[in-house]
């Protein structure tokens, strides 16, 4: 019985703190991968573990959308499937940061965390605080001292989720936020998908 409780606690910590996976990937064989790739691997690892506790098939739909929407955009822009994989590899950063990562983060930090905490009758204020801090924690590895604004974004997204309990709304807000950040920071580098 004690081993079952201990296992449950460890898995819960790993779900709530995907940054632990990030550190593991950073110190192991995935060192040659980029920061964004390790970030995605960490989020996917937490989502995989979350299936142990929150068996929700909506994540499969979300992952399919993560793959289908950018794929259709690339195919439409190229007007061919021939250069599809090359274009995806060239624009992987955009696809990951603007679409995939917000969906995975919101699933973990809003839906799974909310479900697990409310199952134990944890008050919404604690959920908002805890969710925002863990959201900031995982961004610390990429942004370091600049991650303070992620705390504000995390509080805003968690508050919206508490009042709406609509995962799509917070995903859309997060995607829009990332698009705005991208537009302000990187637009002079982006020239679209080119063959």
VMD Tcl script that draws the C-alpha trace (Angstrom):
set ca {
  {0.00 0.00 0.00}
  {2.78 2.44 0.88}
  {4.47 1.75 -2.47}
  {1.25 2.49 -4.30}
  {0.86 5.82 -2.53}
  {4.53 6.69 -3.10}
  {4.24 5.81 -6.81}
  {1.09 7.95 -7.09}
  {2.83 10.92 -5.47}
  {5.93 10.66 -7.66}
  {3.89 10.41 -10.86}
  {1.77 13.38 -9.77}
  {4.90 15.47 -9.20}
  {6.23 14.50 -12.63}
  {2.91 15.50 -14.24}
  {2.76 18.83 -12.41}
  {6.42 19.67 -13.09}
  {7.36 18.81 -16.69}
  {10.53 20.82 -16.05}
  {11.88 17.72 -14.26}
  {11.64 15.84 -17.56}
  {13.30 18.79 -19.29}
  {16.25 18.57 -16.90}
  {16.48 14.81 -17.43}
  {16.47 15.24 -21.21}
  {18.98 18.06 -20.94}
  {21.42 15.89 -18.96}
  {20.98 12.66 -20.94}
  {21.08 11.48 -24.52}
  {18.91 14.26 -25.90}
  {21.63 16.88 -25.36}
  {22.11 17.29 -29.11}
  {18.46 18.32 -29.50}
  {17.42 21.95 -29.36}
  {15.79 23.62 -26.39}
  {12.36 23.66 -28.04}
  {12.57 19.95 -28.87}
  {13.44 19.08 -25.26}
  {10.56 21.31 -24.14}
  {8.13 19.37 -26.36}
  {9.52 16.01 -25.16}
  {9.06 17.12 -21.55}
  {5.44 18.15 -22.16}
  {4.66 14.93 -24.04}
  {6.19 12.88 -21.20}
  {3.93 14.61 -18.67}
  {0.91 14.05 -20.89}
  {1.76 10.37 -21.23}
  {1.91 10.03 -17.44}
  {-1.32 11.98 -17.06}
  {-3.15 9.17 -18.86}
  {-2.59 7.11 -15.69}
  {-4.87 9.43 -13.74}
  {-6.96 11.47 -16.17}
  {-8.14 9.26 -18.98}
  {-9.53 11.83 -21.35}
  {-9.65 11.12 -25.06}
  {-9.77 14.83 -25.93}
  {-5.99 14.91 -25.86}
  {-5.92 12.57 -28.84}
  {-8.13 15.00 -30.73}
  {-5.85 17.88 -29.70}
  {-2.73 16.06 -30.85}
  {-4.40 15.22 -34.19}
  {-5.26 18.90 -34.60}
  {-1.68 19.83 -33.71}
  {-0.51 17.71 -36.60}
  {-3.30 18.30 -39.12}
  {-3.63 22.11 -39.08}
  {0.02 23.02 -39.72}
  {0.33 20.14 -42.19}
  {-2.58 21.45 -44.23}
  {-1.08 24.96 -44.17}
  {2.25 23.71 -45.48}
  {0.60 21.62 -48.21}
  {-1.61 24.52 -49.27}
  {1.29 26.98 -49.38}
  {3.53 24.58 -51.29}
  {0.67 23.37 -53.53}
  {2.33 19.98 -53.36}
  {3.14 17.20 -50.92}
  {6.57 16.71 -52.50}
  {8.40 19.24 -50.31}
  {6.18 18.77 -47.27}
  {8.71 17.16 -44.91}
  {11.51 19.52 -45.90}
  {9.28 22.56 -45.26}
  {8.13 21.16 -41.90}
  {11.71 20.63 -40.81}
  {12.65 24.17 -41.83}
  {9.70 25.70 -39.97}
  {9.66 23.30 -37.00}
  {10.25 26.13 -34.53}
  {7.15 27.99 -35.73}
  {4.96 24.89 -35.72}
  {6.09 23.92 -32.24}
  {5.99 27.31 -30.53}
  {2.86 28.68 -32.14}
  {0.68 25.57 -32.19}
  {1.95 22.40 -30.53}
  {3.43 23.75 -27.29}
  {0.42 25.94 -26.32}
  {-1.94 22.99 -26.77}
  {0.24 20.63 -24.74}
  {0.87 23.21 -22.00}
  {-2.78 24.09 -21.60}
  {-3.75 20.45 -21.45}
  {-1.24 19.84 -18.64}
  {-1.38 23.10 -16.68}
  {-5.09 23.78 -17.02}
  {-7.05 20.59 -17.69}
  {-5.03 17.81 -16.00}
  {-3.90 19.92 -13.06}
  {-7.42 21.28 -12.53}
  {-8.97 17.81 -12.69}
  {-6.48 16.31 -10.25}
  {-6.66 19.18 -7.77}
  {-10.45 19.58 -7.82}
  {-10.82 15.81 -7.32}
  {-9.22 16.44 -3.90}
  {-11.39 19.51 -3.27}
  {-8.49 21.95 -3.52}
  {-9.75 25.57 -3.67}
  {-9.57 27.40 -7.02}
  {-7.22 30.07 -5.65}
  {-4.65 27.40 -4.80}
  {-5.07 25.90 -8.28}
  {-4.53 29.31 -9.92}
  {-1.41 29.97 -7.85}
  {0.06 26.48 -8.19}
  {-0.71 26.21 -11.90}
  {0.83 29.60 -12.61}
  {3.98 28.83 -10.66}
  {4.53 25.48 -12.38}
  {3.83 27.14 -15.75}
  {6.51 29.73 -14.93}
  {8.89 27.05 -13.68}
  {8.98 25.19 -17.01}
  {9.56 28.42 -18.92}
  {12.44 29.36 -16.66}
  {14.75 26.96 -18.51}
  {14.33 28.92 -21.73}
  {13.76 32.48 -20.51}
  {15.67 32.60 -17.19}
  {15.08 36.03 -15.58}
  {12.61 37.02 -18.31}
  {10.16 34.29 -17.23}
  {8.37 36.64 -14.81}
  {5.84 37.63 -17.50}
  {4.91 33.94 -17.83}
  {3.67 34.10 -14.24}
  {1.24 36.85 -15.26}
  {0.16 34.89 -18.34}
  {-0.23 31.76 -16.21}
  {-2.43 33.56 -13.68}
  {-4.58 34.98 -16.47}
  {-4.99 31.62 -18.24}
  {-5.68 29.72 -15.00}
  {-8.28 32.29 -13.93}
  {-10.02 32.08 -17.30}
  {-10.02 28.28 -17.07}
  {-11.49 28.31 -13.56}
  {-14.38 30.51 -14.72}
  {-15.01 28.83 -18.08}
  {-13.64 25.27 -17.65}
  {-13.25 25.42 -21.43}
  {-9.90 24.10 -22.60}
  {-10.38 25.47 -26.11}
  {-10.68 29.06 -24.84}
  {-7.38 28.97 -22.94}
  {-5.62 27.19 -25.82}
  {-6.82 29.89 -28.19}
  {-5.67 32.62 -25.79}
  {-2.27 30.98 -25.43}
  {-1.84 30.54 -29.19}
  {-2.81 34.17 -29.78}
  {-0.36 35.31 -27.10}
  {2.46 33.30 -28.70}
  {1.58 34.68 -32.14}
  {1.72 38.24 -30.80}
  {5.07 37.61 -29.10}
  {6.35 36.08 -32.32}
  {5.14 39.00 -34.41}
  {6.79 41.53 -32.13}
  {10.09 39.66 -31.85}
  {10.73 37.70 -35.01}
  {8.74 38.99 -37.98}
  {11.75 40.38 -39.78}
  {13.15 36.80 -39.97}
  {10.04 35.03 -41.24}
  {9.48 34.90 -44.98}
  {6.85 32.16 -45.11}
  {7.14 28.64 -46.43}
  {9.31 28.73 -49.52}
  {10.33 25.92 -51.84}
}
mol new
graphics top color blue
foreach p $ca { graphics top sphere $p radius 0.5 }
foreach p [lrange $ca 0 end-1] q [lrange $ca 1 end] { graphics top cylinder $p $q radius 0.2 }
display resetview
